[in-house]
């Protein structure tokens, strides 16, 4: 049996939209106290953890292309968050280390408050539901792109990425 898709006015969908909107507002407000935006925070965090390489996209919770990363690096340097090594590598400015730590603590507190009212089993259940929803949405997006490709070229055959990679490897071997 195929599950019925939810209307955007369904209570569950409205509750999810409301929760996400409230979370985004609280996160933006928390970051703005430090003079940061979410993309700037993600870039600073990637730099702090050694996960950012200049000249390459920053693949964090949101994708930051090279051009956007470079613009954010300039802005963060102008705001005193970053220094640059002799080779141009971005480094957290010593004067900004304490501010960065406070921002991280504020975001950690926001995370704990947002899930603090749930017990361990409730958190596990919510996490499981979110993972299932994410998988369903990814599957839907893949089906939608295959269908869109088929509509564009009716005689074309759309092959899933895994099958395409295996077939390409077999052909080149």
Rosetta blueprint (number, residue, H / E / L):
1 X L
2 X L
3 X L
4 X L
5 X L
6 X L
7 X L
8 X L
9 X L
10 X L
11 X H
12 X H
13 X H
14 X H
15 X H
16 X H
17 X H
18 X H
19 X H
20 X H
21 X H
22 X H
23 X H
24 X H
25 X H
26 X H
27 X H
28 X H
29 X H
30 X H
31 X H
32 X H
33 X H
34 X L
35 X L
36 X L
37 X L
38 X H
39 X H
40 X H
41 X H
42 X H
43 X H
44 X H
45 X H
46 X H
47 X H
48 X H
49 X H
50 X L
51 X L
52 X L
53 X L
54 X L
55 X L
56 X L
57 X L
58 X E
59 X E
60 X L
61 X L
62 X L
63 X E
64 X E
65 X L
66 X H
67 X H
68 X H
69 X H
70 X H
71 X H
72 X H
73 X H
74 X H
75 X H
76 X H
77 X H
78 X H
79 X L
80 X L
81 X L
82 X E
83 X E
84 X E
85 X L
86 X L
87 X L
88 X L
89 X L
90 X E
91 X E
92 X E
93 X L
94 X H
95 X H
96 X H
97 X H
98 X H
99 X H
100 X H
101 X H
102 X H
103 X H
104 X H
105 X H
106 X H
107 X H
108 X H
109 X H
110 X H
111 X H
112 X H
113 X H
114 X H
115 X H
116 X L
117 X L
118 X L
119 X L
120 X H
121 X H
122 X H
123 X H
124 X H
125 X H
126 X H
127 X H
128 X H
129 X H
130 X H
131 X H
132 X H
133 X H
134 X H
135 X H
136 X H
137 X H
138 X H
139 X H
140 X H
141 X H
142 X H
143 X H
144 X H
145 X H
146 X H
147 X H
148 X H
149 X H
150 X H
151 X H
152 X H
153 X L
154 X L
155 X L
156 X L
157 X L
158 X L
159 X L
160 X L
161 X H
162 X H
163 X H
164 X H
165 X H
166 X H
167 X H
168 X H
169 X H
170 X H
171 X H
172 X H
173 X L
